[in-house]
Amino acid sequence: MPHRLTQYRLCPRSRSVRLALAEHRIDVELSEEKPWEWRQSFLAKNPAGELPVLELENGLMLCGAYSISEFIAEDMAVAGTPVSPAPPALFPGSREDRAEIRRLVDWYHGKFDREVTRELLVEKVYNSMRPTGPIAPDPGVLRAVRANLRYHLSYTGYLADSRRWLSGDELSFADFAAAAQISTCDYLGEIPWQEYPALKAWYQRLKSRPSFRPLLGDRVPGAAPPLAYSDLDF
């Protein structure tokens, strides 16, 4: 069977892996998993219950954005790059450069996800999908999350203003991790772009890449994004 990526369309970790796979021209079949359901068949694949999971055609199963991204990077380094133009290295540069990339990946897929994106998804998407009936978003939770979001946007804007890409001179998986988190928040209408010009300029560069187009086409029933979400000149 072809490679299969089990993911959820608004899961930022899934989105970062989809970007990495697309940049490396690795075709996968997408299988959607609803994170709020906690299905036993999915837990059998990944007991942690976390997305994404990549099942390779040889039967190998990779769980989580960290293991998948590192596997892609190492596989490309060993096998070489048979396509032209060459895709971006996910962890380029010196040992110190790679350490900074991993620090930022952990920041976005760890701290940003815990403090912002995960809570937004629960309040604005997952709770509306509950089989026992929807639960309205908690205004207190949203206020706290939006305060956290501004802190993260300011930090990302600082990085974007002081570096060519977030981790340094080269595009890396740190950019994909950050863009994935921010794109989910953008889908939910939570990004005040006009307040962060450096952040917006960096995101426009990523949003204009061919690998981003499938993400911009994603839609969740009952939760349409703002018009600017898929607009490259937002």
TAHUNOR-V471640 format. One record per pair of residues at least 12 apart in sequence whose C-alpha atoms are under 8 Angstrom apart, sorted by the first residue. I is the first residue (numbers start at 1). J is the second residue. If there is no record, write none. Layout:
BEGIN
i->{I & I}
j->{J & J}
END
This chain:
BEGIN
i->{1 & 2 & 2 & 2 & 2 & 3 & 3 & 3 & 3 & 3 & 3 & 3 & 4 & 4 & 4 & 4 & 4 & 4 & 4 & 4 & 5 & 5 & 5 & 5 & 5 & 5 & 5 & 5 & 6 & 6 & 6 & 6 & 6 & 6 & 6 & 6 & 7 & 7 & 7 & 7 & 7 & 7 & 7 & 8 & 8 & 8 & 8 & 8 & 8 & 9 & 9 & 9 & 9 & 9 & 10 & 11 & 11 & 12 & 12 & 12 & 12 & 12 & 12 & 12 & 13 & 13 & 13 & 13 & 13 & 13 & 13 & 13 & 14 & 14 & 14 & 15 & 15 & 16 & 16 & 16 & 16 & 16 & 16 & 17 & 17 & 17 & 17 & 19 & 19 & 19 & 20 & 20 & 20 & 20 & 21 & 22 & 23 & 23 & 23 & 24 & 24 & 35 & 35 & 35 & 36 & 36 & 45 & 46 & 50 & 50 & 51 & 51 & 51 & 52 & 52 & 54 & 69 & 69 & 70 & 73 & 73 & 73 & 88 & 88 & 89 & 89 & 90 & 90 & 90 & 91 & 91 & 92 & 92 & 93 & 97 & 97 & 100 & 101 & 101 & 101 & 101 & 102 & 104 & 104 & 105 & 105 & 105 & 105 & 108 & 108 & 108 & 108 & 109 & 109 & 109 & 112 & 112 & 112 & 113 & 115 & 115 & 115 & 116 & 116 & 116 & 116 & 117 & 117 & 117 & 119 & 119 & 120 & 120 & 120 & 120 & 123 & 123 & 123 & 123 & 124 & 124 & 124 & 125 & 146 & 153 & 153 & 154 & 156 & 157 & 157 & 157 & 157 & 158 & 158 & 160 & 160 & 160 & 161 & 161 & 165 & 179 & 179 & 186 & 186 & 186 & 187 & 187 & 187 & 187 & 188 & 188 & 188 & 189 & 189 & 204 & 204 & 207 & 208 & 216 & 216 & 217}
j->{57 & 28 & 29 & 56 & 57 & 27 & 28 & 29 & 54 & 55 & 56 & 57 & 28 & 29 & 30 & 31 & 54 & 55 & 56 & 57 & 28 & 29 & 30 & 31 & 52 & 53 & 54 & 55 & 30 & 31 & 32 & 33 & 51 & 52 & 53 & 54 & 30 & 31 & 32 & 33 & 51 & 52 & 53 & 32 & 33 & 34 & 35 & 51 & 52 & 32 & 215 & 218 & 219 & 220 & 184 & 51 & 184 & 109 & 117 & 177 & 180 & 181 & 183 & 184 & 51 & 52 & 64 & 65 & 109 & 177 & 180 & 181 & 51 & 52 & 65 & 180 & 215 & 65 & 173 & 176 & 177 & 179 & 180 & 52 & 65 & 68 & 69 & 176 & 211 & 212 & 69 & 90 & 173 & 176 & 72 & 211 & 87 & 88 & 211 & 87 & 88 & 49 & 50 & 51 & 126 & 130 & 61 & 63 & 63 & 64 & 63 & 64 & 65 & 64 & 65 & 68 & 90 & 173 & 90 & 89 & 90 & 91 & 171 & 172 & 171 & 172 & 171 & 172 & 173 & 172 & 173 & 170 & 172 & 170 & 167 & 168 & 167 & 167 & 172 & 173 & 174 & 174 & 167 & 174 & 173 & 174 & 177 & 178 & 174 & 177 & 178 & 181 & 177 & 178 & 181 & 149 & 152 & 181 & 181 & 145 & 148 & 149 & 145 & 146 & 148 & 149 & 181 & 184 & 185 & 141 & 145 & 142 & 145 & 185 & 188 & 136 & 137 & 138 & 142 & 136 & 137 & 188 & 223 & 190 & 196 & 199 & 196 & 199 & 196 & 197 & 198 & 199 & 198 & 199 & 198 & 199 & 202 & 198 & 199 & 202 & 203 & 206 & 225 & 226 & 229 & 224 & 225 & 226 & 229 & 223 & 225 & 226 & 225 & 226 & 232 & 233 & 232 & 232 & 229 & 230 & 230}
END
